[in-house]
C-alpha cells in the first residue's frame, strides 16, 4: 500500500468564470485547476441537519476568495467553503 502525503500545495488565486460556470484556481506550483461549480456539493446546516443549498447565482459565485492562507476557497455570502482536496476530488470523481 502506498503512503499518502498531505497536500502542501496552496491556492494563490481564484476567480469565477460565469460563461463556463466554473472556478479558475491558480496554485503555487504553477498549476491551474478548473472546477465546474455544479460538481461541488453545496449544503447548509438547518434545523439540526444538513440540507441541500439553493443553486447559487453568478453574482454570488463571483464573490469567491482565497481563504485560510491558501488552503481553501470561500464564498461567504452563501456560507460555502471548499478545501483544495475537496476541489480535486470533485473533478476526479
C-alpha positions as CSV (number, residue, x, y, z in Angstrom):
1,X,0.0,0.0,0.0
2,X,1.3,3.4,-0.9
3,X,1.6,6.0,1.8
4,X,-0.2,9.3,1.1
5,X,1.3,12.6,1.9
6,X,-0.7,15.6,2.9
7,X,-1.3,18.2,0.3
8,X,1.2,21.1,0.7
9,X,0.2,22.9,-2.5
10,X,-1.6,26.2,-1.8
11,X,-4.2,28.2,-3.7
12,X,-2.7,31.5,-4.9
13,X,-5.7,33.0,-6.7
14,X,-9.3,32.1,-7.6
15,X,-11.9,33.7,-9.8
16,X,-15.3,32.7,-11.1
17,X,-16.0,32.2,-14.9
18,X,-19.7,32.8,-15.4
19,X,-19.7,31.6,-19.0
20,X,-18.3,28.2,-18.1
21,X,-19.9,28.3,-14.6
22,X,-16.6,27.2,-13.1
23,X,-13.9,28.4,-10.6
24,X,-10.5,29.0,-12.1
25,X,-7.9,28.3,-9.5
26,X,-4.1,29.1,-9.7
27,X,-1.9,27.0,-7.4
28,X,1.5,28.0,-6.0
29,X,3.2,25.2,-8.0
30,X,2.2,26.8,-11.3
31,X,-0.7,24.5,-12.0
32,X,-4.2,25.8,-12.8
33,X,-7.4,24.0,-11.9
34,X,-10.8,24.5,-13.4
35,X,-13.7,23.3,-11.2
36,X,-17.3,23.3,-12.6
37,X,-19.5,24.6,-9.8
38,X,-22.1,22.0,-10.3
39,X,-19.7,19.2,-9.4
40,X,-19.4,20.6,-5.9
41,X,-21.8,19.5,-3.2
42,X,-23.3,22.6,-1.5
43,X,-25.1,22.1,1.8
44,X,-26.3,24.2,4.7
45,X,-26.8,23.3,8.3
46,X,-30.5,23.9,9.0
47,X,-32.8,22.6,11.8
48,X,-30.2,20.3,13.1
49,X,-29.4,18.6,9.8
50,X,-27.6,19.2,6.5
51,X,-29.8,20.2,3.6
52,X,-29.0,21.0,0.0
53,X,-28.2,24.6,-0.5
54,X,-30.1,26.6,-3.2
55,X,-28.3,26.8,-6.5
56,X,-26.1,29.9,-6.2
57,X,-26.2,32.8,-8.7
58,X,-23.4,34.0,-10.8
59,X,-23.3,37.2,-8.7
60,X,-22.9,35.2,-5.6
61,X,-20.2,32.9,-7.0
62,X,-18.2,35.9,-8.3
63,X,-17.5,36.8,-4.6
64,X,-15.2,33.8,-4.2
65,X,-11.9,34.4,-2.5
66,X,-8.9,32.5,-1.3
67,X,-9.3,31.5,2.3
68,X,-7.2,30.1,5.2
69,X,-3.8,31.0,3.8
70,X,-4.4,29.3,0.5
71,X,-5.8,26.1,1.9
72,X,-9.4,26.7,0.6
73,X,-11.8,28.9,-1.3
74,X,-14.7,30.7,0.4
75,X,-18.0,32.1,-0.8
76,X,-19.1,33.9,2.3
77,X,-22.4,35.2,1.1
78,X,-23.7,31.6,0.6
79,X,-21.7,30.1,3.5
80,X,-19.7,27.7,1.4
81,X,-16.0,26.8,1.8
82,X,-14.1,24.2,-0.2
83,X,-10.6,22.9,0.6
84,X,-8.1,22.1,-2.1
85,X,-8.6,18.3,-1.5
86,X,-12.4,18.7,-1.9
87,X,-11.9,20.6,-5.2
88,X,-9.5,18.0,-6.6
89,X,-11.9,15.2,-5.6
90,X,-14.8,16.9,-7.3
91,X,-13.0,17.0,-10.7
92,X,-11.6,13.5,-10.3
93,X,-14.9,11.7,-9.3
